């Protein structure tokens, strides 16, 4: 399946959670465009994560703009048809993401799709 999906994650000092989130998204054969917008964490870990996850596009905000504006920064550089916004503490199932992507791409009357959260 063509994974025409950009995943945008806004981070603020959530590196521990972000590492697990990115590992869940990058595991397996399917690949997505992943964009992490760091909301001015200023804790010295930005470059470390850029090195650890070279397939992820990392953007650094010059100030903490909040979640909405951080998402907007990610949207500006996203290149895929569909957008998925995640918090850095999300462990995402690729099957769930692909199911949502399949649904939205075959049901053009829908503009927003979500899924249930499992604990």
ABEGO torsion letter per residue (X at the ends): XBBBBBBBBBBBGAAAAAAAAAAAAABEABBBBBBBBBBGAGAGAAAAAAAABAABBBBBBABBAEAAAAAAAAAAABABABBBBBBAABBBBAAAAAAAAAAAAABAABABBBBBBBX
